[in-house]
Amino acid sequence: MDRTVAKYYAFETARSAHLAGPVWVLFLLSRGVSYTGIGLLDVAFSVTVLVAEVPTGYVGDRVGRRRALLLGTVGNAVGSVLFAFGRSLPTFLVAYVVLAVSRTFVSGSDSAWLYDVLQARTGEETFTRVRGRGQALGLVASGVAAVAGGLLGSVDLSWPWLASGLVIGLAVPVVATFPTPAAVEREADGDSTGERPADDAGDPDAADAYPDDGGDEGEGADEDPDALAVAWRLLTGRLRWFVVYTGVFGAVMSVVDFFVQPVTRDAVEGVSASLGLSVDAVVVIGLVYAAFTVVSAAVTANADRVREAVGLAGYFRLAPPALGVVLAAVAVVPGAAVPAFFVTRAVRSLTEPLQGQYVNDRTPSVGRATTLSAVAMAHSLLAVPLEVGGGRLADAVGPATTVAAVGVVLAVVAVPLGVAHFGRDR
């Protein structure tokens, strides 16, 4: 296996082993935070992303994507540890802000770094395959972590957060050894000095390490300096309806995540009571989350096959309205909620690499990370009303009914938004 790809896979595996995943909502509820409060915290997260996404993406384009990834990984580890000690809404707000800023350093830069490195080594057409397999490995790691998180959470709901911080920290030394696209090109050309001179060993991202290549990413000297202008033209032109369309799609899937744990807990406790058994619902939720990731991993590993079978446009025409119908069906068949969660997780995991391919294919290397970060920023903004509304609705009518309601929203708005974009992008 190519060593650069192997490092990327190691990074995805370490940063995806988030043990707190199966308990984060239960943890907040146990600390007295309502669904409305959870929604407001996610709004704060989204607003932080909105404010920080483009600047941190610009850091990725202009200062160094490897540096941006390193900062984001360290921040994710620190934010997880902070979360474990939260006792009130303001404390959680601080942790959310740290995690949000860290996320913005990673989003866009990870995809842009991988795309450019693969372009230099094997060709950009391998992006979906490598990205999809990396996500699949991450999902497997997440599945193992979910089981461990459920076991730890059954003892104390804060323990999975502490463990998450320690495990995510393992990705830090992996990112520090990521090569730059310029180094990959030199290596491919047979230049044995391509890794970097010994004098720069203490600063792998030194801007003057390769003066002919424009610094860390090898893009400076010959690049249009205004990456923001490139992103603006794309996001107000051919990509604008796609961003709105996939933003609503992603927002619905994010809101559904609020309710997976309480709905599953209620289902486990109900079945246990009816059978006269004593079952720890948190342990079962950990197993359910592990099953989520196994299913999602299998789907994501075949992202490239999906792209070849139905095309990127075909997938995005069909997936959002179909998922909306599945979620809306929970109103008619409440027992379908947990299977609908499996479908949602699989679709979400499949969407990420396909969306990255779709946007990357329509974006020049100049400003690529900035454009991808701007897409993520717009998605965060679109999520705000659904997060607030979903939380308030859940406090009023319960989480299961809210799942069906957001499914109806997605089914209703997906068709006209899809027509607005794909009717033009031919």
C-alpha positions as a Markdown table, in Angstrom:
| # | Residue | x | y | z |
|---|---|---|---|---|
| 1 | Met | 0.0 | 0.0 | 0.0 |
| 2 | Asp | 1.2 | 3.5 | -0.8 |
| 3 | Arg | 2.7 | 4.9 | 2.5 |
| 4 | Thr | 0.9 | 8.3 | 2.1 |
| 5 | Val | -2.5 | 6.5 | 1.8 |
| 6 | Ala | -1.5 | 4.3 | 4.7 |
| 7 | Lys | -0.9 | 7.4 | 6.9 |
| 8 | Tyr | -4.2 | 8.9 | 5.8 |
| 9 | Tyr | -6.0 | 5.6 | 6.8 |
| 10 | Ala | -4.2 | 5.7 | 10.2 |
| 11 | Phe | -5.3 | 9.3 | 10.7 |
| 12 | Glu | -8.9 | 8.4 | 9.9 |
| 13 | Thr | -8.9 | 5.4 | 12.2 |
| 14 | Ala | -7.4 | 7.3 | 15.2 |
| 15 | Arg | -9.6 | 10.4 | 14.9 |
| 16 | Ser | -12.8 | 8.3 | 14.4 |
| 17 | Ala | -12.5 | 6.3 | 17.6 |
| 18 | His | -14.8 | 8.5 | 19.5 |
| 19 | Leu | -16.0 | 6.6 | 22.5 |
| 20 | Ala | -18.5 | 9.3 | 23.6 |
| 21 | Gly | -20.5 | 8.9 | 20.4 |
| 22 | Pro | -23.1 | 6.6 | 21.9 |
| 23 | Val | -23.7 | 8.6 | 25.1 |
| 24 | Trp | -23.3 | 12.3 | 24.2 |
| 25 | Val | -27.0 | 13.1 | 24.3 |
| 26 | Leu | -27.6 | 10.9 | 27.3 |
| 27 | Phe | -24.7 | 12.6 | 29.0 |
| 28 | Leu | -26.2 | 16.1 | 28.4 |
| 29 | Leu | -29.6 | 15.0 | 29.5 |
| 30 | Ser | -28.1 | 13.5 | 32.7 |
| 31 | Arg | -26.6 | 16.9 | 33.4 |
| 32 | Gly | -30.0 | 18.6 | 33.3 |
| 33 | Val | -29.8 | 19.9 | 29.7 |
| 34 | Ser | -33.1 | 19.8 | 27.8 |
| 35 | Tyr | -33.6 | 18.9 | 24.2 |
| 36 | Thr | -34.0 | 22.6 | 23.6 |
| 37 | Gly | -30.7 | 23.2 | 25.4 |
| 38 | Ile | -29.1 | 20.5 | 23.2 |
| 39 | Gly | -30.4 | 22.2 | 20.1 |
| 40 | Leu | -29.1 | 25.6 | 21.3 |
| 41 | Leu | -25.7 | 24.1 | 22.0 |
| 42 | Asp | -25.6 | 22.8 | 18.5 |
| 43 | Val | -26.6 | 26.2 | 17.2 |
| 44 | Ala | -23.7 | 27.6 | 19.1 |
| 45 | Phe | -21.6 | 24.9 | 17.5 |
| 46 | Ser | -22.9 | 25.8 | 14.1 |
| 47 | Val | -22.5 | 29.6 | 14.6 |
| 48 | Thr | -18.9 | 29.0 | 15.7 |
| 49 | Val | -18.3 | 26.9 | 12.6 |
| 50 | Leu | -20.0 | 29.7 | 10.5 |
| 51 | Val | -17.6 | 32.3 | 11.9 |
| 52 | Ala | -14.4 | 30.1 | 11.8 |
| 53 | Glu | -14.9 | 27.9 | 8.8 |
| 54 | Val | -13.6 | 30.2 | 6.0 |
| 55 | Pro | -10.7 | 31.7 | 8.0 |
| 56 | Thr | -9.5 | 28.3 | 9.0 |
| 57 | Gly | -10.0 | 27.0 | 5.4 |
| 58 | Tyr | -8.0 | 29.9 | 4.2 |
| 59 | Val | -5.3 | 28.9 | 6.7 |
| 60 | Gly | -5.3 | 25.5 | 5.0 |
| 61 | Asp | -4.9 | 27.1 | 1.6 |
| 62 | Arg | -2.4 | 29.7 | 2.4 |
| 63 | Val | -0.4 | 28.6 | 5.5 |
| 64 | Gly | -0.5 | 24.9 | 5.2 |
| 65 | Arg | -3.2 | 22.2 | 5.2 |
| 66 | Arg | -1.0 | 19.9 | 7.4 |
| 67 | Arg | -0.8 | 22.6 | 10.0 |
| 68 | Ala | -4.5 | 23.1 | 9.9 |
| 69 | Leu | -5.1 | 19.4 | 10.3 |
| 70 | Leu | -2.7 | 19.3 | 13.3 |
| 71 | Leu | -4.4 | 22.1 | 15.1 |
| 72 | Gly | -7.8 | 20.6 | 14.5 |
| 73 | Thr | -6.8 | 17.2 | 15.8 |
| 74 | Val | -5.2 | 18.6 | 19.0 |
| 75 | Gly | -8.3 | 20.7 | 19.6 |
| 76 | Asn | -10.6 | 17.7 | 19.2 |
| 77 | Ala | -8.7 | 15.8 | 21.8 |
| 78 | Val | -8.7 | 18.8 | 24.2 |
| 79 | Gly | -12.4 | 19.6 | 23.7 |
| 80 | Ser | -13.4 | 16.0 | 24.5 |
| 81 | Val | -11.6 | 16.1 | 27.8 |
| 82 | Leu | -13.2 | 19.5 | 28.6 |
| 83 | Phe | -16.6 | 18.0 | 27.9 |
| 84 | Ala | -16.2 | 15.3 | 30.5 |
| 85 | Phe | -16.0 | 17.9 | 33.3 |
| 86 | Gly | -19.0 | 19.9 | 32.2 |
| 87 | Arg | -21.7 | 20.4 | 34.8 |
| 88 | Ser | -23.7 | 23.3 | 33.3 |
| 89 | Leu | -24.8 | 24.8 | 30.0 |
| 90 | Pro | -22.1 | 27.5 | 30.0 |
| 91 | Thr | -19.4 | 24.9 | 30.6 |
| 92 | Phe | -20.7 | 22.8 | 27.7 |
| 93 | Leu | -20.8 | 25.9 | 25.6 |
| 94 | Val | -17.0 | 26.4 | 26.0 |
| 95 | Ala | -16.4 | 22.7 | 25.1 |
| 96 | Tyr | -18.6 | 23.0 | 22.1 |
| 97 | Val | -16.8 | 26.1 | 20.8 |
| 98 | Val | -13.4 | 24.3 | 21.2 |
| 99 | Leu | -14.7 | 21.3 | 19.3 |
| 100 | Ala | -16.3 | 23.5 | 16.6 |
| 101 | Val | -13.2 | 25.5 | 15.9 |
| 102 | Ser | -11.2 | 22.3 | 15.8 |
| 103 | Arg | -13.6 | 20.8 | 13.3 |
| 104 | Thr | -13.2 | 23.8 | 11.0 |
| 105 | Phe | -9.5 | 23.3 | 10.9 |
| 106 | Val | -10.0 | 19.8 | 9.7 |
| 107 | Ser | -13.0 | 20.2 | 7.4 |
| 108 | Gly | -12.0 | 21.2 | 3.9 |
| 109 | Ser | -8.3 | 20.8 | 4.6 |
| 110 | Asp | -8.4 | 17.1 | 5.0 |
| 111 | Ser | -10.3 | 16.6 | 1.7 |
| 112 | Ala | -8.2 | 19.2 | -0.1 |
| 113 | Trp | -4.9 | 17.7 | 1.2 |
| 114 | Leu | -5.9 | 14.2 | 0.2 |
| 115 | Tyr | -7.2 | 15.3 | -3.3 |
| 116 | Asp | -4.0 | 17.2 | -4.1 |
| 117 | Val | -1.7 | 14.4 | -2.8 |
| 118 | Leu | -3.5 | 11.8 | -4.8 |
| 119 | Gln | -3.5 | 14.1 | -7.9 |
| 120 | Ala | 0.3 | 14.3 | -7.6 |
| 121 | Arg | 0.8 | 10.6 | -7.1 |
| 122 | Thr | -2.0 | 8.5 | -8.7 |
| 123 | Gly | -4.5 | 10.9 | -10.3 |
| 124 | Glu | -7.6 | 12.6 | -8.8 |
| 125 | Glu | -9.9 | 9.8 | -10.0 |
| 126 | Thr | -8.8 | 7.7 | -7.1 |
| 127 | Phe | -10.1 | 10.2 | -4.5 |
| 128 | Thr | -13.5 | 8.7 | -4.0 |
| 129 | Arg | -12.0 | 5.2 | -3.6 |
| 130 | Val | -9.4 | 6.3 | -1.1 |
| 131 | Arg | -11.7 | 8.7 | 0.7 |
| 132 | Gly | -14.4 | 6.1 | 0.9 |
| 133 | Arg | -12.1 | 3.4 | 2.2 |
| 134 | Gly | -10.6 | 5.8 | 4.8 |
| 135 | Gln | -14.1 | 6.6 | 6.0 |
| 136 | Ala | -14.9 | 2.9 | 6.1 |
| 137 | Leu | -11.8 | 2.3 | 8.3 |
| 138 | Gly | -12.9 | 5.2 | 10.5 |
| 139 | Leu | -16.3 | 3.7 | 10.8 |
| 140 | Val | -14.9 | 0.3 | 11.9 |
| 141 | Ala | -12.8 | 2.1 | 14.5 |
| 142 | Ser | -15.9 | 4.0 | 15.6 |
| 143 | Gly | -17.8 | 0.7 | 15.9 |
| 144 | Val | -15.2 | -0.7 | 18.3 |
| 145 | Ala | -15.1 | 2.5 | 20.2 |
| 146 | Ala | -18.9 | 2.5 | 20.5 |
| 147 | Val | -18.9 | -0.9 | 22.3 |
| 148 | Ala | -16.2 | 0.4 | 24.6 |
| 149 | Gly | -18.0 | 3.7 | 25.1 |
| 150 | Gly | -21.2 | 1.8 | 26.0 |
| 151 | Leu | -19.4 | -0.3 | 28.6 |
| 152 | Leu | -17.6 | 2.8 | 30.1 |
| 153 | Gly | -20.8 | 4.8 | 30.0 |
| 154 | Ser | -22.7 | 2.2 | 31.9 |
| 155 | Val | -20.4 | 2.9 | 34.8 |
| 156 | Asp | -20.1 | 6.7 | 34.4 |
| 157 | Leu | -21.3 | 8.7 | 31.4 |
| 158 | Ser | -18.3 | 11.0 | 31.6 |
| 159 | Trp | -15.7 | 8.3 | 31.2 |
| 160 | Pro | -16.2 | 7.9 | 27.4 |
| 161 | Trp | -15.4 | 11.6 | 26.9 |
| 162 | Leu | -12.1 | 11.2 | 28.8 |
| 163 | Ala | -11.2 | 8.1 | 26.8 |
| 164 | Ser | -12.1 | 9.9 | 23.5 |
| 165 | Gly | -9.7 | 12.7 | 24.2 |
| 166 | Leu | -6.9 | 10.2 | 24.8 |
| 167 | Val | -7.6 | 8.1 | 21.7 |
| 168 | Ile | -8.0 | 11.1 | 19.3 |
| 169 | Gly | -4.7 | 12.4 | 20.6 |
| 170 | Leu | -3.0 | 9.4 | 19.0 |
| 171 | Ala | -3.7 | 11.0 | 15.6 |
| 172 | Val | -1.5 | 14.0 | 16.4 |
| 173 | Pro | 1.9 | 12.3 | 15.6 |
| 174 | Val | 0.4 | 10.8 | 12.4 |
| 175 | Val | -0.7 | 14.2 | 11.1 |
| 176 | Ala | 2.7 | 15.6 | 11.9 |
| 177 | Thr | 4.3 | 13.2 | 9.4 |
| 178 | Phe | 1.9 | 13.9 | 6.6 |
| 179 | Pro | 3.7 | 14.7 | 3.3 |
| 180 | Thr | 3.0 | 17.8 | 1.2 |
| 181 | Pro | 1.8 | 17.5 | -2.4 |
| 182 | Ala | 5.2 | 19.1 | -3.4 |
| 183 | Ala | 7.1 | 16.4 | -1.6 |
| 184 | Val | 5.0 | 13.7 | -3.2 |
| 185 | Glu | 5.7 | 15.1 | -6.6 |
| 186 | Arg | 9.4 | 15.2 | -5.9 |
| 187 | Glu | 9.3 | 11.6 | -4.6 |
| 188 | Ala | 7.4 | 10.5 | -7.7 |
| 189 | Asp | 10.1 | 12.2 | -9.9 |
| 190 | Gly | 12.8 | 10.2 | -8.1 |
| 191 | Asp | 14.2 | 13.1 | -6.0 |
| 192 | Ser | 15.6 | 11.5 | -2.9 |
| 193 | Thr | 15.7 | 14.8 | -1.1 |
| 194 | Gly | 11.9 | 15.3 | -1.5 |
| 195 | Glu | 11.0 | 14.7 | 2.2 |
| 196 | Arg | 12.7 | 17.9 | 3.4 |
| 197 | Pro | 16.2 | 18.9 | 4.3 |
| 198 | Ala | 17.6 | 18.0 | 7.7 |
| 199 | Asp | 17.8 | 21.7 | 8.6 |
| 200 | Asp | 14.0 | 21.9 | 8.5 |
| 201 | Ala | 13.4 | 18.8 | 10.7 |
| 202 | Gly | 12.1 | 21.0 | 13.6 |
| 203 | Asp | 9.6 | 22.8 | 11.4 |
| 204 | Pro | 8.0 | 20.5 | 8.8 |
| 205 | Asp | 5.8 | 23.3 | 7.5 |
| 206 | Ala | 8.4 | 25.9 | 7.2 |
| 207 | Ala | 7.4 | 28.4 | 4.6 |
| 208 | Asp | 10.9 | 28.7 | 3.2 |
| 209 | Ala | 11.6 | 25.0 | 3.2 |
| 210 | Tyr | 11.0 | 24.8 | -0.5 |
| 211 | Pro | 11.1 | 28.3 | -1.8 |
| 212 | Asp | 10.5 | 27.2 | -5.4 |
| 213 | Asp | 7.3 | 25.5 | -4.4 |
| 214 | Gly | 5.7 | 28.3 | -2.4 |
| 215 | Gly | 6.0 | 26.7 | 1.0 |
| 216 | Asp | 4.1 | 24.0 | 2.7 |
| 217 | Glu | 1.7 | 23.0 | -0.1 |
| 218 | Gly | 3.8 | 23.9 | -3.1 |
| 219 | Glu | 1.1 | 26.2 | -4.4 |
| 220 | Gly | 2.3 | 29.7 | -3.7 |
| 221 | Ala | 4.4 | 31.3 | -6.4 |
| 222 | Asp | 2.2 | 30.4 | -9.4 |
| 223 | Glu | -1.1 | 30.5 | -7.6 |
| 224 | Asp | -3.8 | 33.0 | -8.0 |
| 225 | Pro | -3.5 | 34.6 | -4.5 |
| 226 | Asp | -7.2 | 35.3 | -4.1 |
| 227 | Ala | -8.6 | 31.9 | -3.1 |
| 228 | Leu | -11.6 | 33.6 | -1.5 |
| 229 | Ala | -12.6 | 35.1 | -4.9 |
| 230 | Val | -12.5 | 31.7 | -6.5 |
| 231 | Ala | -14.7 | 30.2 | -3.7 |
| 232 | Trp | -17.1 | 33.1 | -4.0 |
| 233 | Arg | -17.6 | 32.7 | -7.8 |
| 234 | Leu | -18.3 | 29.0 | -7.3 |
| 235 | Leu | -20.7 | 29.3 | -4.4 |
| 236 | Thr | -22.7 | 32.1 | -6.0 |
| 237 | Gly | -22.7 | 30.4 | -9.3 |
| 238 | Arg | -22.9 | 26.8 | -10.3 |
| 239 | Leu | -22.8 | 25.3 | -6.8 |
| 240 | Arg | -25.2 | 27.6 | -5.0 |
| 241 | Trp | -28.3 | 25.3 | -5.2 |
| 242 | Phe | -26.3 | 22.2 | -4.6 |
| 243 | Val | -25.0 | 23.8 | -1.3 |
| 244 | Val | -28.5 | 24.6 | -0.2 |
| 245 | Tyr | -29.8 | 21.1 | -1.2 |
| 246 | Thr | -27.1 | 19.1 | 0.5 |
| 247 | Gly | -27.2 | 21.6 | 3.5 |
| 248 | Val | -30.9 | 20.8 | 4.2 |
| 249 | Phe | -30.1 | 17.1 | 3.7 |
| 250 | Gly | -27.2 | 17.2 | 6.2 |
| 251 | Ala | -29.2 | 19.3 | 8.7 |
| 252 | Val | -32.0 | 16.7 | 8.8 |
| 253 | Met | -29.5 | 13.9 | 9.4 |
| 254 | Ser | -27.8 | 15.9 | 12.1 |
| 255 | Val | -31.1 | 16.6 | 13.9 |
| 256 | Val | -32.1 | 13.0 | 13.8 |
| 257 | Asp | -28.8 | 12.2 | 15.6 |
| 258 | Phe | -30.2 | 14.1 | 18.7 |
| 259 | Phe | -32.8 | 11.4 | 19.1 |
| 260 | Val | -31.1 | 8.1 | 18.4 |
| 261 | Gln | -30.0 | 7.6 | 21.9 |
| 262 | Pro | -33.2 | 8.5 | 23.9 |
| 263 | Val | -35.4 | 6.7 | 21.4 |
| 264 | Thr | -33.3 | 3.6 | 21.5 |
| 265 | Arg | -33.0 | 3.8 | 25.3 |
| 266 | Asp | -36.8 | 4.0 | 25.6 |
| 267 | Ala | -37.2 | 1.0 | 23.2 |
| 268 | Val | -34.7 | -1.1 | 25.1 |
| 269 | Glu | -36.2 | -0.3 | 28.5 |
| 270 | Gly | -39.7 | -1.0 | 27.1 |
| 271 | Val | -38.7 | -4.4 | 25.8 |
| 272 | Ser | -36.8 | -5.2 | 28.9 |
| 273 | Ala | -39.8 | -4.4 | 31.1 |
| 274 | Ser | -42.2 | -6.4 | 29.0 |
| 275 | Leu | -39.9 | -9.4 | 29.2 |
| 276 | Gly | -39.1 | -9.0 | 32.9 |
| 277 | Leu | -35.4 | -8.6 | 32.2 |
| 278 | Ser | -32.8 | -6.2 | 33.7 |
| 279 | Val | -30.8 | -4.8 | 30.8 |
| 280 | Asp | -28.4 | -1.9 | 30.8 |
| 281 | Ala | -29.7 | 0.3 | 28.0 |
| 282 | Val | -26.4 | 2.2 | 27.7 |
| 283 | Val | -24.5 | -1.0 | 27.0 |
| 284 | Val | -27.1 | -1.9 | 24.4 |
| 285 | Ile | -26.9 | 1.6 | 22.8 |
| 286 | Gly | -23.1 | 1.0 | 22.5 |
| 287 | Leu | -23.8 | -2.2 | 20.6 |
| 288 | Val | -26.4 | -0.5 | 18.4 |
| 289 | Tyr | -23.9 | 2.3 | 17.5 |
| 290 | Ala | -21.3 | -0.4 | 16.7 |
| 291 | Ala | -23.9 | -2.0 | 14.4 |
| 292 | Phe | -24.5 | 1.4 | 12.8 |
| 293 | Thr | -20.9 | 1.8 | 12.0 |
| 294 | Val | -20.5 | -1.7 | 10.6 |
| 295 | Val | -23.4 | -1.2 | 8.2 |
| 296 | Ser | -22.1 | 2.3 | 7.3 |
| 297 | Ala | -18.6 | 1.0 | 6.7 |
| 298 | Ala | -19.8 | -1.6 | 4.3 |
| 299 | Val | -21.8 | 1.0 | 2.4 |
| 300 | Thr | -19.0 | 3.6 | 2.4 |
| 301 | Ala | -16.4 | 1.2 | 1.2 |
| 302 | Asn | -18.5 | 0.8 | -1.9 |
| 303 | Ala | -18.9 | 4.6 | -2.5 |
| 304 | Asp | -17.0 | 4.4 | -5.7 |
| 305 | Arg | -19.3 | 1.6 | -7.0 |
| 306 | Val | -22.3 | 3.7 | -6.2 |
| 307 | Arg | -20.8 | 6.6 | -8.1 |
| 308 | Glu | -20.2 | 4.4 | -11.1 |
| 309 | Ala | -23.6 | 2.8 | -11.0 |
| 310 | Val | -25.9 | 5.8 | -10.6 |
| 311 | Gly | -23.5 | 8.8 | -11.0 |
| 312 | Leu | -22.9 | 11.6 | -8.5 |
| 313 | Ala | -25.9 | 13.6 | -9.8 |
| 314 | Gly | -28.1 | 10.5 | -9.8 |
| 315 | Tyr | -27.3 | 9.8 | -6.2 |
| 316 | Phe | -28.0 | 13.3 | -5.0 |
| 317 | Arg | -31.3 | 13.4 | -6.9 |
| 318 | Leu | -32.6 | 10.2 | -5.2 |
| 319 | Ala | -31.1 | 10.0 | -1.7 |
| 320 | Pro | -32.5 | 13.1 | 0.1 |
| 321 | Pro | -36.2 | 12.6 | -0.9 |
| 322 | Ala | -35.9 | 8.8 | -0.3 |
| 323 | Leu | -34.5 | 9.3 | 3.2 |
| 324 | Gly | -37.2 | 11.9 | 4.0 |
| 325 | Val | -39.9 | 9.2 | 3.2 |
| 326 | Val | -38.2 | 6.6 | 5.4 |
| 327 | Leu | -38.0 | 9.0 | 8.4 |
| 328 | Ala | -41.6 | 10.3 | 7.8 |
| 329 | Ala | -42.8 | 6.7 | 8.0 |
| 330 | Val | -41.9 | 6.6 | 11.7 |
| 331 | Ala | -45.2 | 8.6 | 12.3 |
| 332 | Val | -47.2 | 5.6 | 10.9 |
| 333 | Val | -45.0 | 2.8 | 12.2 |
| 334 | Pro | -43.2 | 3.8 | 15.4 |
| 335 | Gly | -41.3 | 0.5 | 15.5 |
| 336 | Ala | -39.5 | 1.6 | 12.3 |
| 337 | Ala | -37.5 | 4.3 | 14.2 |
| 338 | Val | -34.4 | 2.2 | 15.0 |
| 339 | Pro | -34.2 | 0.7 | 11.4 |
| 340 | Ala | -34.6 | 4.3 | 10.1 |
| 341 | Phe | -31.6 | 5.3 | 12.2 |
| 342 | Phe | -29.6 | 2.6 | 10.5 |
| 343 | Val | -30.6 | 3.9 | 7.1 |
| 344 | Thr | -29.8 | 7.5 | 8.1 |
| 345 | Arg | -26.3 | 6.5 | 9.3 |
| 346 | Ala | -25.6 | 4.5 | 6.1 |
| 347 | Val | -26.8 | 7.4 | 3.9 |
| 348 | Arg | -24.8 | 10.0 | 5.8 |
| 349 | Ser | -21.6 | 8.0 | 5.6 |
| 350 | Leu | -22.1 | 7.4 | 1.8 |
| 351 | Thr | -22.9 | 11.0 | 1.2 |
| 352 | Glu | -19.7 | 12.5 | 2.6 |
| 353 | Pro | -17.2 | 11.1 | 0.0 |
| 354 | Leu | -19.6 | 11.5 | -2.9 |
| 355 | Gln | -20.3 | 15.1 | -1.9 |
| 356 | Gly | -16.5 | 15.7 | -1.6 |
| 357 | Gln | -16.0 | 14.3 | -5.1 |
| 358 | Tyr | -18.8 | 16.3 | -6.6 |
| 359 | Val | -17.5 | 19.6 | -5.2 |
| 360 | Asn | -13.8 | 18.8 | -5.8 |
| 361 | Asp | -14.5 | 18.0 | -9.5 |
| 362 | Arg | -16.0 | 21.4 | -9.9 |
| 363 | Thr | -13.3 | 23.3 | -8.0 |
| 364 | Pro | -9.8 | 24.3 | -9.2 |
| 365 | Ser | -6.8 | 23.5 | -7.0 |
| 366 | Val | -6.6 | 27.3 | -6.3 |
| 367 | Gly | -8.9 | 27.9 | -3.3 |
| 368 | Arg | -10.1 | 24.3 | -3.1 |
| 369 | Ala | -9.8 | 24.1 | 0.7 |
| 370 | Thr | -11.4 | 27.6 | 1.0 |
| 371 | Thr | -14.4 | 26.5 | -1.2 |
| 372 | Leu | -14.9 | 23.2 | 0.8 |
| 373 | Ser | -14.7 | 25.1 | 4.1 |
| 374 | Ala | -17.3 | 27.6 | 2.7 |
| 375 | Val | -19.6 | 24.8 | 1.8 |
| 376 | Ala | -19.3 | 23.4 | 5.4 |
| 377 | Met | -20.0 | 26.9 | 6.7 |
| 378 | Ala | -23.1 | 27.3 | 4.6 |
| 379 | His | -24.3 | 23.9 | 5.8 |
| 380 | Ser | -23.8 | 24.9 | 9.4 |
| 381 | Leu | -26.0 | 28.0 | 8.8 |
| 382 | Leu | -28.7 | 26.0 | 7.2 |
| 383 | Ala | -28.7 | 23.6 | 10.2 |
| 384 | Val | -29.5 | 26.3 | 12.7 |
| 385 | Pro | -33.3 | 26.6 | 12.3 |
| 386 | Leu | -33.8 | 22.8 | 12.3 |
| 387 | Glu | -31.6 | 22.4 | 15.4 |
| 388 | Val | -33.6 | 25.0 | 17.4 |
| 389 | Gly | -37.0 | 23.8 | 16.1 |
| 390 | Gly | -36.2 | 20.2 | 16.5 |
| 391 | Gly | -35.1 | 20.6 | 20.1 |
| 392 | Arg | -38.3 | 22.6 | 21.0 |
| 393 | Leu | -40.5 | 20.2 | 19.2 |
| 394 | Ala | -38.9 | 17.2 | 21.0 |
| 395 | Asp | -39.5 | 18.8 | 24.4 |
| 396 | Ala | -43.2 | 19.3 | 23.4 |
| 397 | Val | -44.1 | 16.1 | 21.6 |
| 398 | Gly | -41.2 | 13.7 | 22.2 |
| 399 | Pro | -38.2 | 12.6 | 20.1 |
| 400 | Ala | -39.9 | 9.9 | 18.0 |
| 401 | Thr | -42.5 | 12.3 | 16.7 |
| 402 | Thr | -39.9 | 14.8 | 15.9 |
| 403 | Val | -37.9 | 12.3 | 13.8 |
| 404 | Ala | -41.0 | 11.8 | 11.7 |
| 405 | Ala | -41.6 | 15.6 | 11.4 |
| 406 | Val | -38.1 | 16.4 | 10.1 |
| 407 | Gly | -38.5 | 13.5 | 7.6 |
| 408 | Val | -41.5 | 15.2 | 6.2 |
| 409 | Val | -39.6 | 18.5 | 5.9 |
| 410 | Leu | -36.8 | 16.7 | 4.0 |
| 411 | Ala | -39.3 | 14.9 | 1.7 |
| 412 | Val | -41.1 | 18.1 | 0.9 |
| 413 | Val | -38.2 | 20.4 | 0.2 |
| 414 | Ala | -35.8 | 18.0 | -1.5 |
| 415 | Val | -37.6 | 17.7 | -4.8 |
| 416 | Pro | -37.8 | 21.5 | -5.7 |
| 417 | Leu | -34.2 | 22.1 | -4.5 |
| 418 | Gly | -32.9 | 19.1 | -6.5 |
| 419 | Val | -34.7 | 20.4 | -9.6 |
| 420 | Ala | -33.2 | 23.9 | -9.0 |
| 421 | His | -29.7 | 22.6 | -9.1 |
| 422 | Phe | -29.7 | 19.6 | -11.4 |
| 423 | Gly | -31.9 | 21.3 | -13.9 |
| 424 | Arg | -28.9 | 23.8 | -14.5 |
| 425 | Asp | -25.9 | 21.6 | -13.9 |
| 426 | Arg | -25.8 | 19.6 | -17.1 |
